[in-house]
Amino acid sequence: MPSPVPPDPARGLFETLLVADGRAVRAAAHLDRLEASAREVFGQDLPAELPAAIRDAAAPFDLGRMRIDLLPDGDGAPPTLRFEIAAAPIDPAIFFPARADGADVRTVRHPDWAGAHKWADRDWLEAREAELGEVVPLILGADDEVLEAGRANLFIVADGTLATPPVDGRILPGTARAATLELAAALGIPATERPLDLADLEGADDLFLTSSLRGIRPVRSLDGQPLKGKDPLVERLANALRARWLDEGVDR
């Protein structure tokens, strides 16, 4: 396996948003995250015309995905930022998939992983994904601490409670992760943000991933071993979050 190298900021940052009923779901949360990264990485605010461009790009789609690339332009310090937007329909089957279409995850190690920004340079991750095929990489940091999946955050279910790794500069502060924590609080489900290791995953009642396009995706197996079983809490959260994103028709 090649040695990990830091991502190249010159290749920019990106965001992936769900589009539903002609609107970008949780657009404000995505823009807040992108702007925080743009200020830290490039010392610049987002282009003022970006929100309107997002609204226009989302309008034609009932269910789709949108990718926003934020690119440094020129050699100035700080550089000028420009954006590109691409949107396309998605297969409804990938959105809040059933357990039969859940994820098989396999651990991969990157002791220097720093995923706080959504870098366009994902060469290391994409190489791992190519090696694994349909299996989802689950990144372990120093001391084999569980961090995040390649394109999703991770939750465990144990004794009716949720736990997820903390936002400590090494993982992406996922918008779907935040929405799940908000929902758990509203439903009275105890949830903690704390370090997790493989023993926590192996002893959990269930695991699931969260991401903007798939919502909540059950995990079927870890490192080739099927999980213990199906915890009804995962389906309850998935149904409730899906309703927030779709049925209410409100950008939350």
C-alpha positions as CSV (number, residue, x, y, z in Angstrom):
1,M,0.0,0.0,0.0
2,P,1.5,3.4,-0.9
3,S,2.3,5.8,1.9
4,P,-0.4,8.4,2.5
5,V,0.4,11.9,1.4
6,P,-1.4,15.1,2.4
7,P,-4.2,16.3,0.0
8,D,-3.3,19.0,-2.5
9,P,-5.2,22.2,-1.7
10,A,-4.7,23.4,-5.3
11,R,-7.3,20.8,-6.4
12,G,-9.9,22.6,-4.3
13,L,-12.7,21.6,-2.0
14,F,-16.1,20.1,-2.8
15,E,-19.6,19.5,-1.4
16,T,-22.2,16.9,-2.4
17,L,-25.8,17.7,-1.7
18,L,-29.0,15.8,-2.0
19,V,-31.7,17.4,-4.3
20,A,-35.3,16.6,-3.5
21,D,-38.4,18.2,-5.0
22,G,-36.3,20.8,-6.8
23,R,-34.4,22.0,-3.7
24,A,-31.0,21.3,-2.2
25,V,-31.6,19.5,1.1
26,R,-29.8,21.2,4.1
27,A,-28.1,23.6,1.7
28,A,-27.4,26.1,4.5
29,A,-25.5,23.5,6.5
30,H,-23.5,22.5,3.5
31,L,-22.6,26.1,2.7
32,D,-21.7,26.8,6.3
33,R,-19.3,23.9,6.2
34,L,-17.8,24.8,2.8
35,E,-17.3,28.4,3.9
36,A,-15.6,27.4,7.1
37,S,-13.2,25.3,5.1
38,A,-12.7,28.1,2.5
39,R,-11.7,30.5,5.1
40,E,-9.3,28.1,6.8
41,V,-7.7,26.8,3.7
42,F,-7.8,29.8,1.3
43,G,-8.5,32.8,3.6
44,Q,-11.6,33.6,1.5
45,D,-15.4,33.7,1.8
46,L,-17.6,31.9,-0.7
47,P,-18.5,33.6,-3.9
48,A,-21.7,35.7,-3.3
49,E,-23.5,34.2,-6.2
50,L,-23.2,30.6,-5.1
51,P,-26.5,30.2,-3.2
52,A,-28.6,31.4,-6.1
53,A,-26.6,29.1,-8.4
54,I,-27.5,26.2,-6.2
55,R,-31.2,27.0,-6.2
56,D,-31.2,27.2,-10.0
57,A,-29.2,23.9,-10.4
58,A,-31.6,22.0,-8.1
59,A,-34.9,23.2,-9.6
60,P,-35.2,20.6,-12.4
61,F,-34.8,17.5,-10.2
62,D,-37.2,15.4,-8.2
63,L,-34.4,13.4,-6.6
64,G,-30.8,13.9,-7.5
65,R,-27.3,14.8,-6.5
66,M,-25.4,18.0,-6.8
67,R,-21.7,18.4,-6.6
68,I,-20.1,21.8,-6.0
69,D,-16.4,22.2,-6.7
70,L,-14.7,25.2,-5.1
71,L,-11.4,26.0,-6.9
72,P,-8.6,28.5,-6.2
73,D,-8.1,30.6,-9.3
74,G,-4.8,32.4,-10.0
75,D,-1.7,32.8,-7.9
76,G,-2.9,35.6,-5.6
77,A,-2.6,35.4,-1.9
78,P,-5.3,34.8,-0.9
79,P,-6.5,33.3,-4.3
80,T,-9.7,34.1,-6.0
81,L,-12.3,31.3,-5.6
82,R,-14.5,30.1,-8.4
83,F,-17.1,27.3,-8.3
84,E,-18.5,24.7,-10.7
85,I,-21.8,22.9,-10.1
86,A,-23.0,19.6,-11.6
87,A,-26.3,18.0,-10.9
88,A,-27.9,14.7,-12.0
89,P,-30.7,12.4,-11.0
90,I,-30.0,9.4,-8.7
91,D,-31.5,6.0,-8.4
92,P,-34.1,6.2,-5.5
93,A,-32.9,2.7,-4.4
94,I,-29.7,4.2,-3.0
95,F,-31.6,6.7,-0.8
96,F,-32.2,5.4,2.7
97,P,-31.5,1.9,1.5
98,A,-33.0,-1.3,3.0
99,R,-30.7,-3.5,5.0
100,A,-30.4,-5.9,2.1
101,D,-28.7,-3.0,0.3
102,G,-26.7,-2.0,3.3
103,A,-22.9,-1.5,3.4
104,D,-20.2,-4.1,3.9
105,V,-17.3,-2.3,5.5
106,R,-13.6,-3.2,5.8
107,T,-11.1,-1.4,8.0
108,V,-8.1,0.4,6.4
109,R,-5.4,2.2,8.3
110,H,-4.2,5.8,7.8
111,P,-2.4,7.0,11.0
112,D,-2.2,10.6,9.7
113,W,-5.8,10.8,8.4
114,A,-7.1,14.4,8.6
115,G,-10.6,14.6,7.1
116,A,-11.9,17.9,8.5
117,H,-12.2,19.3,5.0
118,K,-13.8,17.8,2.0
119,W,-10.8,17.8,-0.3
120,A,-11.2,17.3,-4.0
121,D,-7.8,15.4,-3.9
122,R,-9.0,12.0,-2.8
123,D,-6.4,9.9,-4.5
124,W,-5.5,7.8,-1.5
125,L,-9.2,7.1,-0.7
126,E,-10.1,6.3,-4.3
127,A,-7.2,3.9,-4.5
128,R,-8.5,2.0,-1.5
129,E,-12.0,2.0,-2.9
130,A,-10.7,0.6,-6.2
131,E,-9.0,-2.2,-4.3
132,L,-12.2,-3.0,-2.2
133,G,-14.7,-2.8,-5.0
134,E,-18.2,-2.6,-3.5
135,V,-16.9,-2.8,0.0
136,V,-16.8,0.5,1.9
137,P,-13.5,1.5,3.5
138,L,-13.6,2.3,7.2
139,I,-10.7,4.5,8.2
140,L,-8.7,3.7,11.3
141,G,-6.3,6.4,12.7
142,A,-3.5,6.3,15.2
143,D,-3.9,3.4,17.7
144,D,-6.5,1.9,15.4
145,E,-9.1,4.5,16.6
146,V,-12.2,4.4,14.4
147,L,-12.7,7.6,12.5
148,E,-15.1,7.5,9.5
149,A,-16.1,5.7,6.4
150,G,-14.6,6.9,3.1
151,R,-17.7,8.9,2.2
152,A,-19.9,8.7,5.3
153,N,-19.8,9.1,9.1
154,L,-20.3,6.0,11.4
155,F,-22.7,5.4,14.3
156,I,-23.0,2.4,16.6
157,V,-26.1,1.3,18.4
158,A,-25.6,-0.2,21.9
159,D,-28.3,-0.8,24.5
160,G,-30.7,1.7,22.9
161,T,-28.1,4.5,22.7
162,L,-26.0,5.9,19.8
163,A,-22.4,6.8,19.7
164,T,-20.3,8.3,16.9
165,P,-16.6,9.5,16.8
166,P,-16.1,13.1,17.8
167,V,-15.4,16.0,15.5
168,D,-11.8,16.6,16.5
169,G,-10.2,17.8,13.3
170,R,-9.7,14.3,11.9
171,I,-13.2,13.6,10.5
172,L,-15.6,15.5,8.3
173,P,-18.4,17.2,10.3
174,G,-21.1,15.5,8.2
175,T,-24.4,17.3,7.7
176,A,-26.2,14.0,7.8
177,R,-24.3,13.2,11.0
178,A,-25.4,16.4,12.6
179,A,-29.0,15.9,11.4
180,T,-29.0,12.4,13.0
181,L,-27.8,13.8,16.3
182,E,-30.4,16.5,16.2
183,L,-33.1,13.9,15.5
184,A,-31.9,11.6,18.3
185,A,-32.2,14.5,20.7
186,A,-35.7,15.3,19.5
187,L,-36.8,11.7,19.8
188,G,-35.2,11.3,23.3
189,I,-32.6,8.8,22.1
190,P,-29.4,9.1,24.1
191,A,-26.4,9.9,21.9
192,T,-22.7,10.5,22.6
193,E,-19.7,11.7,20.6
194,R,-16.7,9.8,21.8
195,P,-13.7,7.8,20.6
196,L,-14.5,4.4,19.3
197,D,-12.3,1.4,18.7
198,L,-12.8,-1.9,17.0
199,A,-14.0,-3.6,20.2
200,D,-16.8,-1.0,20.4
201,L,-17.9,-1.9,16.9
202,E,-17.6,-5.6,17.4
203,G,-19.6,-5.4,20.6
204,A,-22.3,-3.1,19.2
205,D,-25.9,-4.2,18.6
206,D,-25.8,-2.5,15.2
207,L,-23.9,-0.1,13.0
208,F,-25.0,2.4,10.4
209,L,-23.5,5.1,8.1
210,T,-24.8,8.6,7.5
211,S,-24.3,10.6,4.3
212,S,-26.0,13.3,2.4
213,L,-27.1,11.1,-0.6
214,R,-27.9,7.8,1.2
215,G,-29.2,9.3,4.4
216,I,-28.9,6.4,6.9
217,R,-27.4,3.2,5.4
218,P,-27.4,0.0,7.6
219,V,-24.1,-1.9,7.9
220,R,-24.3,-5.6,7.1
221,S,-20.8,-6.8,7.8
222,L,-17.5,-5.6,9.3
223,D,-14.2,-7.0,8.0
224,G,-16.1,-9.9,6.4
225,Q,-18.1,-10.9,9.5
226,P,-21.9,-10.4,9.5
227,L,-23.2,-8.2,12.2
228,K,-25.2,-9.7,15.2
229,G,-28.6,-8.6,13.9
230,K,-30.9,-5.8,13.1
231,D,-31.7,-3.2,15.8
232,P,-35.1,-1.5,15.2
233,L,-33.6,1.8,16.3
234,V,-31.8,2.1,13.0
235,E,-35.0,1.8,11.0
236,R,-36.8,4.2,13.3
237,L,-34.1,6.8,12.8
238,A,-34.1,6.2,9.1
239,N,-37.8,6.6,8.7
240,A,-37.9,9.8,10.8
241,L,-34.9,11.4,9.0
242,R,-36.3,10.6,5.6
243,A,-39.6,12.3,6.6
244,R,-37.7,15.4,7.6
245,W,-35.8,15.6,4.4
246,L,-38.6,14.7,2.0
247,D,-42.1,14.6,3.4
248,E,-42.0,18.0,5.1
249,G,-40.6,19.7,2.0
250,V,-38.5,22.0,4.1
251,D,-34.7,22.7,4.0
252,R,-33.8,21.9,7.5
